[in-house]
Amino acid sequence: MVFGPPPWRLVATCTRGLEEVLAGELRELGAGDVAPGAGSVSFAGDLAAVHEANVRLRTGMRVLVTLVRGRTPGRKGLYALASRVPWEDLIPPGSTFAVETVGKAPGLEHSGFAALVVKDAVADRIRGRRGARPDVDRRNPDLRVHVHLGRHGTSISLDSTGEPLSRRGYRHHGGAAPLAETLAAGLLLLAGYDGGAPFADPLCGSGTLVAEAALIASRTAPGLRRSFAFERWPFHDPAVLDDVRHRAALDRREPPRPIRGADRSRRAVATAGENLRRAGMHRWVELAVADVREMAPLEPGTLVVTNPPYGERLGETTGLEGFYRELGDALKRRAAGCTAWLLVGNRELAGAIGLRASRRIRLFNGPIECRFLRFDLYEGSRRHGEGGDTGVGE
Ligand SMILES: C[S@@+](CC[C@H](N)C(=O)[O-])C[C@H]1O[C@@H](n2cnc3c(N)ncnc32)[C@H](O)[C@@H]1O
């Protein structure tokens, strides 16, 4: 095997703030040497582990198989490092490849330049052995080479995933400000959701949180139906993938507790319905057109996870403080005995909720730094003053 005998050094990437959740998922899959980093988690495993991670991870974005690591002073160092990989075994005659670079290293500040250096090393090595250079196909390559440049060294990996794992394939019509599927799943796992409690998102938009909740509650692996970059590797064995998918499918169950989504926008609810249908989750989720300020009281013990409009993201700034205050009131009155988690991208708005947060987690929704706030809604939760004590500045 071109990667050497397993276990190999594998890396799953993720949104910043979800490293511990991803590490927990990997440990549950039985991965060894799980070590969270910044925006990624490294682990040890074999080819089946690569398949399993791609099919089952909820918060991972891509799974990389490390080919070589080292210090790469400038162009020469990077070229020498890339030349050590037996590319001729990875790119058979007639196959194409592409190089993607992230990060920076001294002398390699431009990712386009670093990609060019690695591309030359790959092509020169293959030409030296075969007499012909392989073709580059940036859009649809057979082999995706991933280069991570950092101050402490460079790693060159194969991207086993291709289209990021956030693209589950069920969301064709995004709403006004949809969450990435991996972030939505991460929020639910951070909130401790496992399907065992009733779930509600009263501001469900295009339905990402309810879809991910239904996937978790029904123990459906998010990658059961999609394809992966590793299927085009020269040594790909479809039987390994079939086996991983088959075993993942056996875990499925009917969600034990209700999952509900609502939005005041009729259009958003229609989009959520279409997305749930595509995800195969529509049977498990009840949707309604409703204003959160008038929602029916929730069953005590319900877990609410939601992301209210931010202002910045939807281009609305005025009137939102009032809305957040009313949202806090609605939760207090209509969700007594429940736990609510809100993803909030704006400190002033978070203060307007007027409830004390019992936990605050720093997360990124794309480029927006957010706080994921937990509110324990005991009977008669007390309001705090204007700009209340949510502690989002901490
Ligand atoms: C940031 S978006 C939620 C996005 C959603 N998580 C997704 O992934 O598509 C906020 C949603 O709140 C809804 N909304 C705003 N005010 C509302 C209200 N008073 N009652 C119910 N829904 C409301 C908007 O229609 C919008 O769909």
The ligand as a Gaussian input file, in Angstrom:
#p B3LYP/6-31G(d) Opt

LIG

0 1
 C      -30.917000      33.088000      10.768000
 S      -32.400000      32.447000      10.118000
 C      -32.370000      30.735000      10.599000
 C      -31.604000      29.915000       9.603000
 C      -31.729000      28.428000       9.812000
 N      -31.030000      27.975000      10.993000
 C      -31.229000      27.703000       8.571000
 O      -30.230000      26.977000       8.670000
 O      -31.813000      27.891000       7.513000
 C      -33.616000      33.121000      11.166000
 C      -35.041000      32.757000      10.811000
 O      -35.896000      33.359000      11.772000
 C      -37.139000      33.604000      11.133000
 N      -37.898000      34.571000      11.971000
 C      -37.619000      35.893000      12.173000
 N      -38.528000      36.419000      13.030000
 C      -39.385000      35.422000      13.377000
 C      -40.498000      35.335000      14.240000
 N      -40.958000      36.389000      14.897000
 N      -41.130000      34.136000      14.392000
 C      -40.696000      33.047000      13.723000
 N      -39.642000      33.076000      12.847000
 C      -38.987000      34.244000      12.703000
 C      -36.753000      34.123000       9.777000
 O      -37.814000      33.942000       8.864000
 C      -35.514000      33.244000       9.459000
 O      -35.886000      32.145000       8.682000

